[in-house]
Amino acid sequence: FDLVVCQAAFKKLKRPVSALNEIHRVLRPGGRAVIQDLRKEATTADIDGEVKSQGLGAVGGFITRRILAGLRNRAYSAGRFERLVADSSFRTCEIKTDGITLEVRLEK
C-alpha cells in the first residue's frame, strides 16, 4: 500500500507493536502510515473544547464528554507512542498534537 490510515482505533489494540509491524509489512518502500487517536495528555478543557465545537445539545455533550474522558485512560501519550514505534520495524516517527488529537506519521 502507498498509505495506511488508522483513525480512533489504535488505543484498542492489544498488541500495538505487532500492529505497527504489520502496517510496516504491507507498505511499499516509501509508503506512509498515519495514526490519529485521542491523546492521553488531553485535558478536561481540551475535551470540553472539542465537544463544544461539535455543537451538541446538553445531553449529547454530557455523554460525549464522559465517553472521551473514559477513552483517554486507554489512550497513548506522545512519549509512549514514540517508545512503541522505536520497538517496531519503523523505528522513528513524527508526532503532532492538537487539542485532543495525537497524530503519528510513519514512513517505510
Backbone atoms as SQL, in Angstrom:
CREATE TABLE atoms (id INTEGER PRIMARY KEY, chain TEXT, resi INTEGER, resn TEXT, atom TEXT, x REAL, y REAL, z REAL);
INSERT INTO atoms VALUES
  (1, 'A', 1, 'PHE', 'N', 0.830, -1.181, 0.000),
  (2, 'A', 1, 'PHE', 'CA', 0.000, 0.000, 0.000),
  (3, 'A', 1, 'PHE', 'C', 0.873, 1.242, 0.000),
  (4, 'A', 2, 'ASP', 'N', 0.339, 2.309, -0.588),
  (5, 'A', 2, 'ASP', 'CA', 1.002, 3.605, -0.522),
  (6, 'A', 2, 'ASP', 'C', 0.715, 4.306, 0.798),
  (7, 'A', 3, 'LEU', 'N', -0.480, 4.067, 1.340),
  (8, 'A', 3, 'LEU', 'CA', -0.908, 4.751, 2.550),
  (9, 'A', 3, 'LEU', 'C', -1.786, 3.837, 3.394),
  (10, 'A', 4, 'VAL', 'N', -1.522, 3.831, 4.689),
  (11, 'A', 4, 'VAL', 'CA', -2.368, 3.145, 5.658),
  (12, 'A', 4, 'VAL', 'C', -2.810, 4.188, 6.677),
  (13, 'A', 5, 'VAL', 'N', -4.110, 4.222, 6.964),
  (14, 'A', 5, 'VAL', 'CA', -4.655, 5.157, 7.944),
  (15, 'A', 5, 'VAL', 'C', -5.364, 4.360, 9.035),
  (16, 'A', 6, 'CYS', 'N', -5.065, 4.713, 10.269),
  (17, 'A', 6, 'CYS', 'CA', -5.742, 4.123, 11.422),
  (18, 'A', 6, 'CYS', 'C', -6.281, 5.294, 12.234),
  (19, 'A', 7, 'GLN', 'N', -7.595, 5.388, 12.307),
  (20, 'A', 7, 'GLN', 'CA', -8.196, 6.541, 12.973),
  (21, 'A', 7, 'GLN', 'C', -9.081, 6.095, 14.130),
  (22, 'A', 8, 'ALA', 'N', -8.780, 6.640, 15.307),
  (23, 'A', 8, 'ALA', 'CA', -9.579, 6.434, 16.522),
  (24, 'A', 8, 'ALA', 'C', -9.711, 4.967, 16.919),
  (25, 'A', 9, 'ALA', 'N', -8.707, 4.153, 16.627),
  (26, 'A', 9, 'ALA', 'CA', -8.794, 2.735, 16.947),
  (27, 'A', 9, 'ALA', 'C', -7.536, 2.188, 17.630),
  (28, 'A', 10, 'PHE', 'N', -6.412, 2.876, 17.511),
  (29, 'A', 10, 'PHE', 'CA', -5.147, 2.301, 17.964),
  (30, 'A', 10, 'PHE', 'C', -5.147, 2.000, 19.455),
  (31, 'A', 11, 'LYS', 'N', -5.804, 2.836, 20.241),
  (32, 'A', 11, 'LYS', 'CA', -5.819, 2.640, 21.702),
  (33, 'A', 11, 'LYS', 'C', -6.491, 1.331, 22.103),
  (34, 'A', 12, 'LYS', 'N', -7.252, 0.728, 21.189),
  (35, 'A', 12, 'LYS', 'CA', -7.983, -0.507, 21.480),
  (36, 'A', 12, 'LYS', 'C', -7.180, -1.773, 21.165),
  (37, 'A', 13, 'LEU', 'N', -6.025, -1.627, 20.528),
  (38, 'A', 13, 'LEU', 'CA', -5.240, -2.793, 20.115),
  (39, 'A', 13, 'LEU', 'C', -4.510, -3.409, 21.300),
  (40, 'A', 14, 'LYS', 'N', -4.557, -4.724, 21.380),
  (41, 'A', 14, 'LYS', 'CA', -3.906, -5.434, 22.488),
  (42, 'A', 14, 'LYS', 'C', -2.399, -5.588, 22.270),
  (43, 'A', 15, 'ARG', 'N', -1.969, -5.634, 20.998),
  (44, 'A', 15, 'ARG', 'CA', -0.546, -5.807, 20.686),
  (45, 'A', 15, 'ARG', 'C', -0.115, -4.704, 19.725),
  (46, 'A', 16, 'PRO', 'N', 0.100, -3.487, 20.245),
  (47, 'A', 16, 'PRO', 'CA', 0.366, -2.346, 19.375),
  (48, 'A', 16, 'PRO', 'C', 1.639, -2.461, 18.541),
  (49, 'A', 17, 'VAL', 'N', 2.696, -3.036, 19.079),
  (50, 'A', 17, 'VAL', 'CA', 3.933, -3.175, 18.289),
  (51, 'A', 17, 'VAL', 'C', 3.709, -4.149, 17.142),
  (52, 'A', 18, 'SER', 'N', 2.980, -5.219, 17.387),
  (53, 'A', 18, 'SER', 'CA', 2.650, -6.157, 16.302),
  (54, 'A', 18, 'SER', 'C', 1.827, -5.460, 15.224),
  (55, 'A', 19, 'ALA', 'N', 0.903, -4.602, 15.640),
  (56, 'A', 19, 'ALA', 'CA', 0.099, -3.855, 14.662),
  (57, 'A', 19, 'ALA', 'C', 0.989, -2.928, 13.836),
  (58, 'A', 20, 'LEU', 'N', 1.907, -2.238, 14.489),
  (59, 'A', 20, 'LEU', 'CA', 2.834, -1.379, 13.754),
  (60, 'A', 20, 'LEU', 'C', 3.684, -2.188, 12.781),
  (61, 'A', 21, 'ASN', 'N', 4.151, -3.353, 13.208),
  (62, 'A', 21, 'ASN', 'CA', 4.956, -4.196, 12.327),
  (63, 'A', 21, 'ASN', 'C', 4.146, -4.682, 11.125),
  (64, 'A', 22, 'GLU', 'N', 2.868, -4.968, 11.308),
  (65, 'A', 22, 'GLU', 'CA', 2.016, -5.389, 10.198),
  (66, 'A', 22, 'GLU', 'C', 1.773, -4.229, 9.232),
  (67, 'A', 23, 'ILE', 'N', 1.570, -3.054, 9.770),
  (68, 'A', 23, 'ILE', 'CA', 1.435, -1.873, 8.898),
  (69, 'A', 23, 'ILE', 'C', 2.707, -1.698, 8.083),
  (70, 'A', 24, 'HIS', 'N', 3.845, -1.821, 8.725),
  (71, 'A', 24, 'HIS', 'CA', 5.138, -1.699, 8.037),
  (72, 'A', 24, 'HIS', 'C', 5.260, -2.747, 6.933),
  (73, 'A', 25, 'ARG', 'N', 4.854, -3.969, 7.234),
  (74, 'A', 25, 'ARG', 'CA', 4.977, -5.062, 6.269),
  (75, 'A', 25, 'ARG', 'C', 4.175, -4.796, 5.009),
  (76, 'A', 26, 'VAL', 'N', 2.958, -4.243, 5.138),
  (77, 'A', 26, 'VAL', 'CA', 2.087, -4.080, 3.971),
  (78, 'A', 26, 'VAL', 'C', 2.362, -2.800, 3.177),
  (79, 'A', 27, 'LEU', 'N', 3.192, -1.906, 3.722),
  (80, 'A', 27, 'LEU', 'CA', 3.524, -0.691, 2.983),
  (81, 'A', 27, 'LEU', 'C', 4.607, -0.957, 1.944),
  (82, 'A', 28, 'ARG', 'N', 4.471, -0.312, 0.801),
  (83, 'A', 28, 'ARG', 'CA', 5.546, -0.371, -0.201),
  (84, 'A', 28, 'ARG', 'C', 6.704, 0.474, 0.313),
  (85, 'A', 29, 'PRO', 'N', 7.918, 0.283, -0.199),
  (86, 'A', 29, 'PRO', 'CA', 9.019, 1.174, 0.183),
  (87, 'A', 29, 'PRO', 'C', 8.644, 2.627, -0.123),
  (88, 'A', 30, 'GLY', 'N', 8.833, 3.499, 0.829),
  (89, 'A', 30, 'GLY', 'CA', 8.434, 4.896, 0.676),
  (90, 'A', 30, 'GLY', 'C', 6.989, 5.158, 1.068),
  (91, 'A', 31, 'GLY', 'N', 6.233, 4.082, 1.378),
  (92, 'A', 31, 'GLY', 'CA', 4.837, 4.227, 1.788),
  (93, 'A', 31, 'GLY', 'C', 4.736, 4.895, 3.147),
  (94, 'A', 32, 'ARG', 'N', 3.567, 5.443, 3.411),
  (95, 'A', 32, 'ARG', 'CA', 3.353, 6.178, 4.659),
  (96, 'A', 32, 'ARG', 'C', 2.157, 5.624, 5.424),
  (97, 'A', 33, 'ALA', 'N', 2.202, 5.829, 6.717),
  (98, 'A', 33, 'ALA', 'CA', 1.077, 5.479, 7.587),
  (99, 'A', 33, 'ALA', 'C', 0.779, 6.691, 8.462),
  (100, 'A', 34, 'VAL', 'N', -0.510, 6.894, 8.731),
  (101, 'A', 34, 'VAL', 'CA', -0.949, 7.959, 9.619),
  (102, 'A', 34, 'VAL', 'C', -1.871, 7.331, 10.656),
  (103, 'A', 35, 'ILE', 'N', -1.549, 7.550, 11.913),
  (104, 'A', 35, 'ILE', 'CA', -2.377, 7.061, 13.006),
  (105, 'A', 35, 'ILE', 'C', -2.879, 8.286, 13.765),
  (106, 'A', 36, 'GLN', 'N', -4.191, 8.409, 13.852),
  (107, 'A', 36, 'GLN', 'CA', -4.811, 9.506, 14.590),
  (108, 'A', 36, 'GLN', 'C', -5.668, 8.907, 15.691),
  (109, 'A', 37, 'ASP', 'N', -5.479, 9.427, 16.887),
  (110, 'A', 37, 'ASP', 'CA', -6.246, 8.906, 18.008),
  (111, 'A', 37, 'ASP', 'C', -6.311, 9.957, 19.102),
  (112, 'A', 38, 'LEU', 'N', -7.069, 9.662, 20.120),
  (113, 'A', 38, 'LEU', 'CA', -7.155, 10.504, 21.297),
  (114, 'A', 38, 'LEU', 'C', -5.801, 10.480, 21.997),
  (115, 'A', 39, 'ARG', 'N', -5.388, 11.630, 22.522),
  (116, 'A', 39, 'ARG', 'CA', -4.101, 11.654, 23.233),
  (117, 'A', 39, 'ARG', 'C', -4.314, 11.658, 24.736),
  (118, 'A', 40, 'LYS', 'N', -3.484, 10.902, 25.406),
  (119, 'A', 40, 'LYS', 'CA', -3.597, 10.738, 26.854),
  (120, 'A', 40, 'LYS', 'C', -3.452, 12.072, 27.583),
  (121, 'A', 41, 'GLU', 'N', -2.658, 12.974, 27.029),
  (122, 'A', 41, 'GLU', 'CA', -2.412, 14.252, 27.685),
  (123, 'A', 41, 'GLU', 'C', -3.562, 15.252, 27.509),
  (124, 'A', 42, 'ALA', 'N', -4.594, 14.887, 26.759),
  (125, 'A', 42, 'ALA', 'CA', -5.723, 15.796, 26.556),
  (126, 'A', 42, 'ALA', 'C', -6.321, 16.165, 27.914),
  (127, 'A', 43, 'THR', 'N', -6.502, 17.443, 28.124),
  (128, 'A', 43, 'THR', 'CA', -7.052, 17.914, 29.398),
  (129, 'A', 43, 'THR', 'C', -8.577, 17.929, 29.332),
  (130, 'A', 44, 'THR', 'N', -9.176, 18.110, 30.481),
  (131, 'A', 44, 'THR', 'CA', -10.634, 18.258, 30.527),
  (132, 'A', 44, 'THR', 'C', -11.058, 19.468, 29.698),
  (133, 'A', 45, 'ALA', 'N', -10.265, 20.533, 29.743),
  (134, 'A', 45, 'ALA', 'CA', -10.562, 21.723, 28.935),
  (135, 'A', 45, 'ALA', 'C', -10.472, 21.397, 27.441),
  (136, 'A', 46, 'ASP', 'N', -9.487, 20.577, 27.042),
  (137, 'A', 46, 'ASP', 'CA', -9.381, 20.155, 25.635),
  (138, 'A', 46, 'ASP', 'C', -10.636, 19.389, 25.215),
  (139, 'A', 47, 'ILE', 'N', -11.076, 18.480, 26.067),
  (140, 'A', 47, 'ILE', 'CA', -12.273, 17.686, 25.765),
  (141, 'A', 47, 'ILE', 'C', -13.497, 18.591, 25.696),
  (142, 'A', 48, 'ASP', 'N', -13.620, 19.518, 26.642),
  (143, 'A', 48, 'ASP', 'CA', -14.743, 20.452, 26.620),
  (144, 'A', 48, 'ASP', 'C', -14.756, 21.267, 25.327),
  (145, 'A', 49, 'GLY', 'N', -13.585, 21.722, 24.894),
  (146, 'A', 49, 'GLY', 'CA', -13.488, 22.491, 23.653),
  (147, 'A', 49, 'GLY', 'C', -13.897, 21.675, 22.444),
  (148, 'A', 50, 'GLU', 'N', -13.481, 20.421, 22.400),
  (149, 'A', 50, 'GLU', 'CA', -13.856, 19.538, 21.295),
  (150, 'A', 50, 'GLU', 'C', -15.362, 19.318, 21.260),
  (151, 'A', 51, 'VAL', 'N', -15.939, 19.043, 22.416),
  (152, 'A', 51, 'VAL', 'CA', -17.381, 18.805, 22.486),
  (153, 'A', 51, 'VAL', 'C', -18.141, 20.074, 22.099),
  (154, 'A', 52, 'LYS', 'N', -17.687, 21.214, 22.563),
  (155, 'A', 52, 'LYS', 'CA', -18.339, 22.479, 22.212),
  (156, 'A', 52, 'LYS', 'C', -18.314, 22.713, 20.702),
  (157, 'A', 53, 'SER', 'N', -17.185, 22.375, 20.058),
  (158, 'A', 53, 'SER', 'CA', -17.061, 22.583, 18.606),
  (159, 'A', 53, 'SER', 'C', -18.013, 21.691, 17.808),
  (160, 'A', 54, 'GLN', 'N', -18.494, 20.624, 18.429),
  (161, 'A', 54, 'GLN', 'CA', -19.418, 19.708, 17.754),
  (162, 'A', 54, 'GLN', 'C', -20.858, 20.201, 17.794),
  (163, 'A', 55, 'GLY', 'N', -21.141, 21.226, 18.578),
  (164, 'A', 55, 'GLY', 'CA', -22.481, 21.793, 18.632),
  (165, 'A', 55, 'GLY', 'C', -23.546, 20.848, 19.162),
  (166, 'A', 56, 'LEU', 'N', -23.175, 19.994, 20.084),
  (167, 'A', 56, 'LEU', 'CA', -24.119, 19.038, 20.647),
  (168, 'A', 56, 'LEU', 'C', -25.016, 19.700, 21.687),
  (169, 'A', 57, 'GLY', 'N', -26.170, 19.129, 21.917),
  (170, 'A', 57, 'GLY', 'CA', -27.052, 19.591, 22.982),
  (171, 'A', 57, 'GLY', 'C', -26.502, 19.185, 24.335),
  (172, 'A', 58, 'ALA', 'N', -27.219, 19.548, 25.383),
  (173, 'A', 58, 'ALA', 'CA', -26.758, 19.290, 26.748),
  (174, 'A', 58, 'ALA', 'C', -26.537, 17.802, 27.018),
  (175, 'A', 59, 'VAL', 'N', -27.492, 16.974, 26.651),
  (176, 'A', 59, 'VAL', 'CA', -27.379, 15.534, 26.922),
  (177, 'A', 59, 'VAL', 'C', -26.280, 14.907, 26.060),
  (178, 'A', 60, 'GLY', 'N', -26.290, 15.215, 24.764),
  (179, 'A', 60, 'GLY', 'CA', -25.258, 14.675, 23.871),
  (180, 'A', 60, 'GLY', 'C', -23.868, 15.121, 24.273),
  (181, 'A', 61, 'GLY', 'N', -23.740, 16.385, 24.679),
  (182, 'A', 61, 'GLY', 'CA', -22.450, 16.901, 25.135),
  (183, 'A', 61, 'GLY', 'C', -21.967, 16.201, 26.389),
  (184, 'A', 62, 'PHE', 'N', -22.883, 16.000, 27.332),
  (185, 'A', 62, 'PHE', 'CA', -22.537, 15.309, 28.573),
  (186, 'A', 62, 'PHE', 'C', -22.042, 13.891, 28.287),
  (187, 'A', 63, 'ILE', 'N', -22.790, 13.179, 27.464),
  (188, 'A', 63, 'ILE', 'CA', -22.424, 11.790, 27.139),
  (189, 'A', 63, 'ILE', 'C', -21.086, 11.743, 26.417),
  (190, 'A', 64, 'THR', 'N', -20.888, 12.633, 25.450),
  (191, 'A', 64, 'THR', 'CA', -19.637, 12.646, 24.691),
  (192, 'A', 64, 'THR', 'C', -18.452, 12.973, 25.582),
  (193, 'A', 65, 'ARG', 'N', -18.618, 13.928, 26.508),
  (194, 'A', 65, 'ARG', 'CA', -17.536, 14.251, 27.449),
  (195, 'A', 65, 'ARG', 'C', -17.161, 13.037, 28.292),
  (196, 'A', 66, 'ARG', 'N', -18.176, 12.323, 28.780),
  (197, 'A', 66, 'ARG', 'CA', -17.929, 11.138, 29.618),
  (198, 'A', 66, 'ARG', 'C', -17.198, 10.049, 28.826),
  (199, 'A', 67, 'ILE', 'N', -17.636, 9.829, 27.597),
  (200, 'A', 67, 'ILE', 'CA', -17.006, 8.795, 26.751),
  (201, 'A', 67, 'ILE', 'C', -15.551, 9.162, 26.480),
  (202, 'A', 68, 'LEU', 'N', -15.296, 10.405, 26.070),
  (203, 'A', 68, 'LEU', 'CA', -13.920, 10.819, 25.776),
  (204, 'A', 68, 'LEU', 'C', -13.034, 10.751, 27.015),
  (205, 'A', 69, 'ALA', 'N', -13.560, 11.147, 28.150),
  (206, 'A', 69, 'ALA', 'CA', -12.776, 11.073, 29.387),
  (207, 'A', 69, 'ALA', 'C', -12.424, 9.626, 29.720),
  (208, 'A', 70, 'GLY', 'N', -13.354, 8.705, 29.496),
  (209, 'A', 70, 'GLY', 'CA', -13.070, 7.291, 29.736),
  (210, 'A', 70, 'GLY', 'C', -12.067, 6.727, 28.747),
  (211, 'A', 71, 'LEU', 'N', -12.218, 7.073, 27.478),
  (212, 'A', 71, 'LEU', 'CA', -11.294, 6.583, 26.454),
  (213, 'A', 71, 'LEU', 'C', -9.886, 7.136, 26.653),
  (214, 'A', 72, 'ARG', 'N', -9.790, 8.322, 27.211),
  (215, 'A', 72, 'ARG', 'CA', -8.473, 8.934, 27.457),
  (216, 'A', 72, 'ARG', 'C', -7.611, 8.036, 28.332),
  (217, 'A', 73, 'ASN', 'N', -8.229, 7.273, 29.221),
  (218, 'A', 73, 'ASN', 'CA', -7.469, 6.359, 30.085),
  (219, 'A', 73, 'ASN', 'C', -6.742, 5.282, 29.291),
  (220, 'A', 74, 'ARG', 'N', -7.279, 4.910, 28.133),
  (221, 'A', 74, 'ARG', 'CA', -6.659, 3.869, 27.305),
  (222, 'A', 74, 'ARG', 'C', -5.731, 4.450, 26.241),
  (223, 'A', 75, 'ALA', 'N', -5.775, 5.765, 26.065),
  (224, 'A', 75, 'ALA', 'CA', -5.003, 6.418, 25.007),
  (225, 'A', 75, 'ALA', 'C', -3.507, 6.406, 25.334),
  (226, 'A', 76, 'TYR', 'N', -2.718, 6.690, 24.310),
  (227, 'A', 76, 'TYR', 'CA', -1.266, 6.750, 24.462),
  (228, 'A', 76, 'TYR', 'C', -0.795, 8.191, 24.577),
  (229, 'A', 77, 'SER', 'N', 0.232, 8.395, 25.376),
  (230, 'A', 77, 'SER', 'CA', 0.921, 9.682, 25.396),
  (231, 'A', 77, 'SER', 'C', 1.869, 9.715, 24.205),
  (232, 'A', 78, 'ALA', 'N', 2.314, 10.908, 23.843),
  (233, 'A', 78, 'ALA', 'CA', 3.270, 11.040, 22.738),
  (234, 'A', 78, 'ALA', 'C', 4.548, 10.249, 23.045),
  (235, 'A', 79, 'GLY', 'N', 5.038, 10.354, 24.272),
  (236, 'A', 79, 'GLY', 'CA', 6.255, 9.634, 24.652),
  (237, 'A', 79, 'GLY', 'C', 6.097, 8.133, 24.581),
  (238, 'A', 80, 'ARG', 'N', 4.968, 7.630, 25.046),
  (239, 'A', 80, 'ARG', 'CA', 4.709, 6.185, 24.987),
  (240, 'A', 80, 'ARG', 'C', 4.629, 5.716, 23.545),
  (241, 'A', 81, 'PHE', 'N', 3.990, 6.508, 22.687),
  (242, 'A', 81, 'PHE', 'CA', 3.882, 6.121, 21.287),
  (243, 'A', 81, 'PHE', 'C', 5.269, 6.097, 20.635),
  (244, 'A', 82, 'GLU', 'N', 6.103, 7.056, 20.965),
  (245, 'A', 82, 'GLU', 'CA', 7.474, 7.058, 20.430),
  (246, 'A', 82, 'GLU', 'C', 8.209, 5.780, 20.819),
  (247, 'A', 83, 'ARG', 'N', 8.009, 5.318, 22.052),
  (248, 'A', 83, 'ARG', 'CA', 8.666, 4.081, 22.505),
  (249, 'A', 83, 'ARG', 'C', 8.124, 2.861, 21.757),
  (250, 'A', 84, 'LEU', 'N', 6.807, 2.835, 21.513),
  (251, 'A', 84, 'LEU', 'CA', 6.226, 1.733, 20.733),
  (252, 'A', 84, 'LEU', 'C', 6.827, 1.693, 19.331),
  (253, 'A', 85, 'VAL', 'N', 6.912, 2.852, 18.717),
  (254, 'A', 85, 'VAL', 'CA', 7.466, 2.930, 17.355),
  (255, 'A', 85, 'VAL', 'C', 8.936, 2.509, 17.360),
  (256, 'A', 86, 'ALA', 'N', 9.682, 2.919, 18.381),
  (257, 'A', 86, 'ALA', 'CA', 11.101, 2.544, 18.473),
  (258, 'A', 86, 'ALA', 'C', 11.273, 1.030, 18.551),
  (259, 'A', 87, 'ASP', 'N', 10.293, 0.338, 19.130),
  (260, 'A', 87, 'ASP', 'CA', 10.339, -1.119, 19.244),
  (261, 'A', 87, 'ASP', 'C', 9.797, -1.824, 17.994),
  (262, 'A', 88, 'SER', 'N', 9.309, -1.056, 17.038),
  (263, 'A', 88, 'SER', 'CA', 8.720, -1.638, 15.820),
  (264, 'A', 88, 'SER', 'C', 9.696, -1.545, 14.647),
  (265, 'A', 89, 'SER', 'N', 9.273, -2.071, 13.517),
  (266, 'A', 89, 'SER', 'CA', 10.080, -2.011, 12.301),
  (267, 'A', 89, 'SER', 'C', 10.253, -0.586, 11.788),
  (268, 'A', 90, 'PHE', 'N', 9.405, 0.333, 12.182),
  (269, 'A', 90, 'PHE', 'CA', 9.524, 1.721, 11.732),
  (270, 'A', 90, 'PHE', 'C', 10.694, 2.442, 12.392),
  (271, 'A', 91, 'ARG', 'N', 10.904, 2.210, 13.655),
  (272, 'A', 91, 'ARG', 'CA', 11.958, 2.802, 14.483),
  (273, 'A', 91, 'ARG', 'C', 11.752, 4.280, 14.805),
  (274, 'A', 92, 'THR', 'N', 11.293, 5.098, 13.851),
  (275, 'A', 92, 'THR', 'CA', 11.111, 6.526, 14.101),
  (276, 'A', 92, 'THR', 'C', 9.759, 6.990, 13.568),
  (277, 'A', 93, 'CYS', 'N', 9.317, 8.132, 14.067),
  (278, 'A', 93, 'CYS', 'CA', 8.040, 8.696, 13.635),
  (279, 'A', 93, 'CYS', 'C', 8.043, 10.198, 13.856),
  (280, 'A', 94, 'GLU', 'N', 7.021, 10.826, 13.321),
  (281, 'A', 94, 'GLU', 'CA', 6.770, 12.244, 13.578),
  (282, 'A', 94, 'GLU', 'C', 5.430, 12.316, 14.308),
  (283, 'A', 95, 'ILE', 'N', 5.393, 13.042, 15.405),
  (284, 'A', 95, 'ILE', 'CA', 4.159, 13.139, 16.194),
  (285, 'A', 95, 'ILE', 'C', 3.731, 14.592, 16.287),
  (286, 'A', 96, 'LYS', 'N', 2.441, 14.805, 16.032),
  (287, 'A', 96, 'LYS', 'CA', 1.837, 16.130, 16.191),
  (288, 'A', 96, 'LYS', 'C', 0.646, 15.991, 17.131),
  (289, 'A', 97, 'THR', 'N', 0.433, 17.018, 17.937),
  (290, 'A', 97, 'THR', 'CA', -0.733, 17.029, 18.812),
  (291, 'A', 97, 'THR', 'C', -1.521, 18.307, 18.561),
  (292, 'A', 98, 'ASP', 'N', -2.829, 18.193, 18.698),
  (293, 'A', 98, 'ASP', 'CA', -3.706, 19.343, 18.543),
  (294, 'A', 98, 'ASP', 'C', -4.990, 19.044, 19.302),
  (295, 'A', 99, 'GLY', 'N', -5.258, 19.831, 20.342),
  (296, 'A', 99, 'GLY', 'CA', -6.461, 19.586, 21.131),
  (297, 'A', 99, 'GLY', 'C', -6.434, 18.196, 21.743),
  (298, 'A', 100, 'ILE', 'N', -7.426, 17.380, 21.385),
  (299, 'A', 100, 'ILE', 'CA', -7.496, 16.029, 21.944),
  (300, 'A', 100, 'ILE', 'C', -6.798, 14.993, 21.057),
  (301, 'A', 101, 'THR', 'N', -6.234, 15.440, 19.944),
  (302, 'A', 101, 'THR', 'CA', -5.721, 14.515, 18.927),
  (303, 'A', 101, 'THR', 'C', -4.210, 14.310, 18.995),
  (304, 'A', 102, 'LEU', 'N', -3.826, 13.056, 18.849),
  (305, 'A', 102, 'LEU', 'CA', -2.436, 12.646, 18.667),
  (306, 'A', 102, 'LEU', 'C', -2.353, 12.103, 17.248),
  (307, 'A', 103, 'GLU', 'N', -1.455, 12.669, 16.441),
  (308, 'A', 103, 'GLU', 'CA', -1.277, 12.178, 15.074),
  (309, 'A', 103, 'GLU', 'C', 0.158, 11.700, 14.910),
  (310, 'A', 104, 'VAL', 'N', 0.288, 10.450, 14.491),
  (311, 'A', 104, 'VAL', 'CA', 1.600, 9.835, 14.306),
  (312, 'A', 104, 'VAL', 'C', 1.783, 9.566, 12.822),
  (313, 'A', 105, 'ARG', 'N', 2.886, 10.050, 12.258),
  (314, 'A', 105, 'ARG', 'CA', 3.207, 9.819, 10.843),
  (315, 'A', 105, 'ARG', 'C', 4.432, 8.928, 10.767),
  (316, 'A', 106, 'LEU', 'N', 4.300, 7.903, 9.961),
  (317, 'A', 106, 'LEU', 'CA', 5.354, 6.894, 9.815),
  (318, 'A', 106, 'LEU', 'C', 5.681, 6.719, 8.333),
  (319, 'A', 107, 'GLU', 'N', 6.916, 6.387, 8.059),
  (320, 'A', 107, 'GLU', 'CA', 7.329, 6.135, 6.672),
  (321, 'A', 107, 'GLU', 'C', 8.200, 4.903, 6.619),
  (322, 'A', 108, 'LYS', 'N', 7.940, 4.080, 5.608),
  (323, 'A', 108, 'LYS', 'CA', 8.737, 2.861, 5.432),
  (324, 'A', 108, 'LYS', 'C', 9.968, 3.189, 4.603);
